[in-house]
């Protein structure tokens, strides 16, 4: 019973993340017109928000577009 509740919650969370259109470091670098290394440094400095999926960095396209417009 508890396992079913947890599975349902995890699935809902994964769906929500996927619906927000996440992009990888390569695409983030292209959108921001930066190198991948520069994007990673900006993440370390807290200048670019990201979501970690396992060990990988993922970025919301909408956030990247907002940053690129600054």
Biopython code that builds the backbone (N, CA, C, O; Angstrom):
import numpy as np
from Bio.PDB.StructureBuilder import StructureBuilder

atoms = [
    (1, "UNK", "N", (0.822, -1.194, 0.000)),
    (1, "UNK", "CA", (0.000, 0.000, 0.000)),
    (1, "UNK", "C", (0.871, 1.264, 0.000)),
    (1, "UNK", "O", (0.702, 2.136, -0.853)),
    (2, "UNK", "N", (1.807, 1.360, 0.965)),
    (2, "UNK", "CA", (2.696, 2.520, 1.030)),
    (2, "UNK", "C", (3.569, 2.601, -0.221)),
    (2, "UNK", "O", (3.826, 3.688, -0.738)),
    (3, "UNK", "N", (4.019, 1.455, -0.698)),
    (3, "UNK", "CA", (4.851, 1.435, -1.907)),
    (3, "UNK", "C", (4.083, 1.995, -3.099)),
    (3, "UNK", "O", (4.659, 2.709, -3.919)),
    (4, "UNK", "N", (2.806, 1.687, -3.209)),
    (4, "UNK", "CA", (1.984, 2.214, -4.304)),
    (4, "UNK", "C", (1.849, 3.731, -4.216)),
    (4, "UNK", "O", (1.883, 4.427, -5.231)),
    (5, "UNK", "N", (1.697, 4.233, -3.000)),
    (5, "UNK", "CA", (1.585, 5.685, -2.803)),
    (5, "UNK", "C", (2.887, 6.369, -3.208)),
    (5, "UNK", "O", (2.872, 7.394, -3.890)),
    (6, "UNK", "N", (4.007, 5.799, -2.786)),
    (6, "UNK", "CA", (5.311, 6.372, -3.120)),
    (6, "UNK", "C", (5.544, 6.322, -4.625)),
    (6, "UNK", "O", (5.997, 7.299, -5.222)),
    (7, "UNK", "N", (5.234, 5.181, -5.234)),
    (7, "UNK", "CA", (5.403, 5.064, -6.698)),
    (7, "UNK", "C", (4.571, 6.109, -7.419)),
    (7, "UNK", "O", (5.052, 6.739, -8.361)),
    (8, "UNK", "N", (3.341, 6.301, -6.995)),
    (8, "UNK", "CA", (2.472, 7.301, -7.620)),
    (8, "UNK", "C", (3.025, 8.702, -7.467)),
    (8, "UNK", "O", (2.978, 9.498, -8.405)),
    (9, "UNK", "N", (3.553, 9.011, -6.284)),
    (9, "UNK", "CA", (4.124, 10.342, -6.039)),
    (9, "UNK", "C", (5.367, 10.562, -6.895)),
    (9, "UNK", "O", (5.557, 11.642, -7.454)),
    (10, "UNK", "N", (6.202, 9.550, -6.996)),
    (10, "UNK", "CA", (7.416, 9.665, -7.808)),
    (10, "UNK", "C", (7.049, 9.844, -9.275)),
    (10, "UNK", "O", (7.639, 10.678, -9.963)),
    (11, "UNK", "N", (6.101, 9.085, -9.752)),
    (11, "UNK", "CA", (5.673, 9.232, -11.158)),
    (11, "UNK", "C", (5.136, 10.630, -11.420)),
    (11, "UNK", "O", (5.431, 11.223, -12.457)),
    (12, "UNK", "N", (4.347, 11.161, -10.489)),
    (12, "UNK", "CA", (3.798, 12.509, -10.650)),
    (12, "UNK", "C", (4.927, 13.542, -10.692)),
    (12, "UNK", "O", (4.888, 14.476, -11.493)),
    (13, "UNK", "N", (5.915, 13.374, -9.841)),
    (13, "UNK", "CA", (7.051, 14.296, -9.814)),
    (13, "UNK", "C", (7.848, 14.213, -11.111)),
    (13, "UNK", "O", (8.248, 15.241, -11.659)),
    (14, "UNK", "N", (8.077, 13.022, -11.598)),
    (14, "UNK", "CA", (8.824, 12.846, -12.854)),
    (14, "UNK", "C", (8.046, 13.478, -14.005)),
    (14, "UNK", "O", (8.633, 14.154, -14.850)),
    (15, "UNK", "N", (6.742, 13.266, -14.047)),
    (15, "UNK", "CA", (5.920, 13.881, -15.101)),
    (15, "UNK", "C", (6.016, 15.395, -15.049)),
    (15, "UNK", "O", (6.139, 16.045, -16.088)),
    (16, "UNK", "N", (5.961, 15.970, -13.840)),
    (16, "UNK", "CA", (6.037, 17.422, -13.692)),
    (16, "UNK", "C", (7.372, 17.946, -14.213)),
    (16, "UNK", "O", (7.416, 18.972, -14.892)),
    (17, "UNK", "N", (8.447, 17.251, -13.902)),
    (17, "UNK", "CA", (9.774, 17.669, -14.379)),
    (17, "UNK", "C", (9.839, 17.597, -15.899)),
    (17, "UNK", "O", (10.333, 18.521, -16.545)),
    (18, "UNK", "N", (9.347, 16.515, -16.464)),
    (18, "UNK", "CA", (9.391, 16.352, -17.917)),
    (18, "UNK", "C", (8.518, 17.380, -18.622)),
    (18, "UNK", "O", (8.860, 17.838, -19.713)),
    (19, "UNK", "N", (7.400, 17.746, -18.016)),
    (19, "UNK", "CA", (6.503, 18.732, -18.619)),
    (19, "UNK", "C", (7.126, 20.121, -18.680)),
    (19, "UNK", "O", (6.704, 20.950, -19.487)),
    (20, "UNK", "N", (8.110, 20.386, -17.849)),
    (20, "UNK", "CA", (8.743, 21.697, -17.834)),
    (20, "UNK", "C", (9.843, 21.819, -18.881)),
    (20, "UNK", "O", (10.552, 22.825, -18.901)),
    (21, "UNK", "N", (10.002, 20.856, -19.725)),
    (21, "UNK", "CA", (10.994, 20.793, -20.800)),
    (21, "UNK", "C", (12.394, 21.115, -20.305)),
    (21, "UNK", "O", (12.842, 22.261, -20.336)),
    (22, "UNK", "N", (13.052, 20.098, -19.860)),
    (22, "UNK", "CA", (14.421, 20.229, -19.393)),
    (22, "UNK", "C", (15.390, 19.959, -20.537)),
    (22, "UNK", "O", (15.156, 19.093, -21.379)),
    (23, "UNK", "N", (16.475, 20.714, -20.550)),
    (23, "UNK", "CA", (17.501, 20.525, -21.571)),
    (23, "UNK", "C", (18.821, 20.189, -20.891)),
    (23, "UNK", "O", (19.002, 20.464, -19.705)),
    (24, "UNK", "N", (19.736, 19.600, -21.637)),
    (24, "UNK", "CA", (21.029, 19.214, -21.075)),
    (24, "UNK", "C", (22.031, 20.372, -21.174)),
    (24, "UNK", "O", (21.702, 21.455, -21.660)),
    (25, "UNK", "N", (23.242, 20.125, -20.708)),
    (25, "UNK", "CA", (24.280, 21.158, -20.677)),
    (25, "UNK", "C", (24.602, 21.650, -22.085)),
    (25, "UNK", "O", (24.812, 22.845, -22.296)),
    (26, "UNK", "N", (24.641, 20.743, -23.033)),
    (26, "UNK", "CA", (24.951, 21.127, -24.415)),
    (26, "UNK", "C", (23.936, 22.140, -24.949)),
    (26, "UNK", "O", (24.312, 23.180, -25.490)),
    (27, "UNK", "N", (22.643, 21.826, -24.791)),
    (27, "UNK", "CA", (21.605, 22.747, -25.265)),
    (27, "UNK", "C", (21.610, 24.045, -24.475)),
    (27, "UNK", "O", (21.392, 25.118, -25.038)),
    (28, "UNK", "N", (21.859, 23.953, -23.153)),
    (28, "UNK", "CA", (21.921, 25.159, -22.331)),
    (28, "UNK", "C", (23.032, 26.076, -22.829)),
    (28, "UNK", "O", (22.849, 27.290, -22.922)),
    (29, "UNK", "N", (24.170, 25.496, -23.147)),
    (29, "UNK", "CA", (25.296, 26.280, -23.652)),
    (29, "UNK", "C", (24.936, 26.978, -24.960)),
    (29, "UNK", "O", (25.296, 28.135, -25.171)),
    (30, "UNK", "N", (24.237, 26.283, -25.819)),
    (30, "UNK", "CA", (23.828, 26.893, -27.082)),
    (30, "UNK", "C", (22.852, 28.049, -26.855)),
    (30, "UNK", "O", (22.981, 29.112, -27.462)),
    (31, "UNK", "N", (21.872, 27.826, -25.971)),
    (31, "UNK", "CA", (20.889, 28.878, -25.698)),
    (31, "UNK", "C", (21.532, 30.111, -25.068)),
    (31, "UNK", "O", (21.132, 31.239, -25.357)),
    (32, "UNK", "N", (22.515, 29.900, -24.218)),
    (32, "UNK", "CA", (23.165, 31.011, -23.530)),
    (32, "UNK", "C", (24.369, 31.545, -24.283)),
    (32, "UNK", "O", (24.988, 32.521, -23.858)),
    (33, "UNK", "N", (24.707, 30.910, -25.401)),
    (33, "UNK", "CA", (25.873, 31.271, -26.213)),
    (33, "UNK", "C", (27.142, 31.262, -25.360)),
    (33, "UNK", "O", (27.922, 32.214, -25.345)),
    (34, "UNK", "N", (27.313, 30.141, -24.652)),
    (34, "UNK", "CA", (28.466, 29.929, -23.786)),
    (34, "UNK", "C", (29.028, 28.549, -24.090)),
    (34, "UNK", "O", (28.402, 27.748, -24.783)),
    (35, "UNK", "N", (30.213, 28.284, -23.564)),
    (35, "UNK", "CA", (30.730, 26.921, -23.665)),
    (35, "UNK", "C", (30.083, 26.074, -22.566)),
    (35, "UNK", "O", (29.530, 26.608, -21.605)),
    (36, "UNK", "N", (30.157, 24.773, -22.714)),
    (36, "UNK", "CA", (29.609, 23.885, -21.693)),
    (36, "UNK", "C", (30.330, 24.088, -20.367)),
    (36, "UNK", "O", (29.701, 24.063, -19.310)),
    (37, "UNK", "N", (31.628, 24.285, -20.413)),
    (37, "UNK", "CA", (32.404, 24.531, -19.200)),
    (37, "UNK", "C", (31.965, 25.811, -18.496)),
    (37, "UNK", "O", (31.879, 25.854, -17.269)),
    (38, "UNK", "N", (31.689, 26.847, -19.275)),
    (38, "UNK", "CA", (31.235, 28.114, -18.690)),
    (38, "UNK", "C", (29.864, 27.953, -18.031)),
    (38, "UNK", "O", (29.591, 28.555, -16.993)),
    (39, "UNK", "N", (29.012, 27.142, -18.641)),
    (39, "UNK", "CA", (27.695, 26.878, -18.048)),
    (39, "UNK", "C", (27.874, 26.168, -16.714)),
    (39, "UNK", "O", (27.235, 26.530, -15.726)),
    (40, "UNK", "N", (28.733, 25.167, -16.681)),
    (40, "UNK", "CA", (28.973, 24.431, -15.420)),
    (40, "UNK", "C", (29.522, 25.362, -14.335)),
    (40, "UNK", "O", (29.132, 25.253, -13.173)),
    (41, "UNK", "N", (30.420, 26.272, -14.706)),
    (41, "UNK", "CA", (30.961, 27.236, -13.737)),
    (41, "UNK", "C", (29.862, 28.177, -13.240)),
    (41, "UNK", "O", (29.808, 28.505, -12.055)),
    (42, "UNK", "N", (28.989, 28.607, -14.148)),
    (42, "UNK", "CA", (27.887, 29.490, -13.766)),
    (42, "UNK", "C", (26.935, 28.781, -12.800)),
    (42, "UNK", "O", (26.377, 29.412, -11.902)),
    (43, "UNK", "N", (26.751, 27.484, -12.981)),
    (43, "UNK", "CA", (25.928, 26.694, -12.059)),
    (43, "UNK", "C", (26.599, 26.663, -10.687)),
    (43, "UNK", "O", (25.938, 26.867, -9.669)),
    (44, "UNK", "N", (27.898, 26.411, -10.655)),
    (44, "UNK", "CA", (28.649, 26.367, -9.394)),
    (44, "UNK", "C", (28.552, 27.686, -8.642)),
    (44, "UNK", "O", (28.488, 27.700, -7.412)),
    (45, "UNK", "N", (28.541, 28.797, -9.378)),
    (45, "UNK", "CA", (28.469, 30.123, -8.766)),
    (45, "UNK", "C", (27.042, 30.514, -8.389)),
    (45, "UNK", "O", (26.825, 31.527, -7.723)),
    (46, "UNK", "N", (26.069, 29.704, -8.818)),
    (46, "UNK", "CA", (24.670, 30.028, -8.519)),
    (46, "UNK", "C", (24.065, 31.018, -9.488)),
    (46, "UNK", "O", (23.003, 31.577, -9.212)),
    (47, "UNK", "N", (24.711, 31.248, -10.615)),
    (47, "UNK", "CA", (24.230, 32.211, -11.599)),
    (47, "UNK", "C", (23.202, 31.609, -12.547)),
    (47, "UNK", "O", (22.385, 32.331, -13.120)),
    (48, "UNK", "N", (23.238, 30.304, -12.713)),
    (48, "UNK", "CA", (22.302, 29.608, -13.604)),
    (48, "UNK", "C", (21.649, 28.485, -12.789)),
    (48, "UNK", "O", (22.336, 27.581, -12.313)),
    (49, "UNK", "N", (20.329, 28.546, -12.633)),
    (49, "UNK", "CA", (19.650, 27.491, -11.869)),
    (49, "UNK", "C", (19.568, 26.200, -12.676)),
    (49, "UNK", "O", (19.406, 26.223, -13.896)),
    (50, "UNK", "N", (19.680, 25.088, -11.982)),
    (50, "UNK", "CA", (19.587, 23.806, -12.661)),
    (50, "UNK", "C", (18.916, 22.789, -11.754)),
    (50, "UNK", "O", (18.750, 23.010, -10.554)),
    (51, "UNK", "N", (18.538, 21.684, -12.348)),
    (51, "UNK", "CA", (17.972, 20.549, -11.636)),
    (51, "UNK", "C", (18.922, 19.383, -11.873)),
    (51, "UNK", "O", (19.407, 19.189, -12.988)),
    (52, "UNK", "N", (19.180, 18.628, -10.855)),
    (52, "UNK", "CA", (20.024, 17.448, -11.021)),
    (52, "UNK", "C", (19.127, 16.231, -11.176)),
    (52, "UNK", "O", (18.239, 15.987, -10.359)),
    (53, "UNK", "N", (19.370, 15.480, -12.225)),
    (53, "UNK", "CA", (18.682, 14.212, -12.461)),
    (53, "UNK", "C", (19.780, 13.160, -12.383)),
    (53, "UNK", "O", (20.532, 12.945, -13.333)),
    (54, "UNK", "N", (19.849, 12.518, -11.235)),
    (54, "UNK", "CA", (20.994, 11.652, -10.979)),
    (54, "UNK", "C", (22.223, 12.530, -10.870)),
    (54, "UNK", "O", (22.247, 13.472, -10.079)),
    (55, "UNK", "N", (23.240, 12.229, -11.655)),
    (55, "UNK", "CA", (24.462, 13.040, -11.653)),
    (55, "UNK", "C", (24.464, 14.083, -12.759)),
    (55, "UNK", "O", (25.403, 14.872, -12.869)),
    (56, "UNK", "N", (23.441, 14.092, -13.560)),
    (56, "UNK", "CA", (23.401, 14.991, -14.718)),
    (56, "UNK", "C", (22.696, 16.305, -14.397)),
    (56, "UNK", "O", (21.769, 16.349, -13.590)),
    (57, "UNK", "N", (23.157, 17.379, -15.049)),
    (57, "UNK", "CA", (22.524, 18.681, -14.901)),
    (57, "UNK", "C", (21.463, 18.846, -15.968)),
    (57, "UNK", "O", (21.680, 18.524, -17.136)),
    (58, "UNK", "N", (20.318, 19.350, -15.554)),
    (58, "UNK", "CA", (19.244, 19.669, -16.492)),
    (58, "UNK", "C", (18.766, 21.082, -16.196)),
    (58, "UNK", "O", (18.761, 21.523, -15.046)),
    (59, "UNK", "N", (18.364, 21.785, -17.248)),
    (59, "UNK", "CA", (17.990, 23.187, -17.146)),
    (59, "UNK", "C", (16.599, 23.394, -17.733)),
    (59, "UNK", "O", (16.243, 22.788, -18.744)),
    (60, "UNK", "N", (15.816, 24.257, -17.086)),
    (60, "UNK", "CA", (14.511, 24.611, -17.643)),
    (60, "UNK", "C", (14.738, 25.594, -18.783)),
    (60, "UNK", "O", (15.393, 26.623, -18.620)),
    (61, "UNK", "N", (14.188, 25.255, -19.923)),
    (61, "UNK", "CA", (14.349, 26.126, -21.094)),
    (61, "UNK", "C", (13.846, 27.537, -20.800)),
    (61, "UNK", "O", (14.475, 28.517, -21.198)),
    (62, "UNK", "N", (12.726, 27.639, -20.111)),
    (62, "UNK", "CA", (12.156, 28.958, -19.815)),
    (62, "UNK", "C", (13.118, 29.794, -18.968)),
    (62, "UNK", "O", (13.238, 30.998, -19.196)),
    (63, "UNK", "N", (13.795, 29.195, -18.013)),
    (63, "UNK", "CA", (14.768, 29.919, -17.195)),
    (63, "UNK", "C", (15.956, 30.371, -18.028)),
    (63, "UNK", "O", (16.442, 31.490, -17.868)),
    (64, "UNK", "N", (16.427, 29.501, -18.921)),
    (64, "UNK", "CA", (17.562, 29.855, -19.762)),
    (64, "UNK", "C", (17.216, 31.023, -20.691)),
    (64, "UNK", "O", (18.026, 31.926, -20.902)),
    (65, "UNK", "N", (16.019, 30.986, -21.231)),
    (65, "UNK", "CA", (15.596, 32.077, -22.116)),
    (65, "UNK", "C", (15.488, 33.394, -21.352)),
    (65, "UNK", "O", (15.816, 34.456, -21.881)),
    (66, "UNK", "N", (15.025, 33.319, -20.103)),
    (66, "UNK", "CA", (14.930, 34.524, -19.271)),
    (66, "UNK", "C", (16.333, 35.072, -19.004)),
    (66, "UNK", "O", (16.550, 36.281, -19.094)),
    (67, "UNK", "N", (17.287, 34.195, -18.678)),
    (67, "UNK", "CA", (18.664, 34.616, -18.413)),
    (67, "UNK", "C", (19.298, 35.187, -19.674)),
    (67, "UNK", "O", (19.997, 36.199, -19.616)),
    (68, "UNK", "N", (19.061, 34.552, -20.797)),
    (68, "UNK", "CA", (19.655, 35.012, -22.062)),
    (68, "UNK", "C", (19.140, 36.395, -22.442)),
    (68, "UNK", "O", (19.844, 37.147, -23.116)),
    (69, "UNK", "N", (17.931, 36.742, -22.024)),
    (69, "UNK", "CA", (17.343, 38.034, -22.363)),
    (69, "UNK", "C", (17.886, 39.182, -21.504)),
    (69, "UNK", "O", (17.665, 40.350, -21.823)),
    (70, "UNK", "N", (18.591, 38.856, -20.424)),
    (70, "UNK", "CA", (19.115, 39.912, -19.520)),
    (70, "UNK", "C", (20.248, 40.684, -20.138)),
    (70, "UNK", "O", (20.789, 41.594, -19.510)),
]
sb = StructureBuilder()
sb.init_structure("model")
sb.init_model(0)
sb.init_chain("A")
sb.init_seg("    ")
for serial, (resi, resn, name, xyz) in enumerate(atoms, 1):
    if name == "N":
        sb.init_residue(resn, " ", resi, " ")
    sb.init_atom(name, np.array(xyz, "f"), 0.0, 1.0, " ", f" {name:<3s}", serial, name[0])
structure = sb.get_structure()
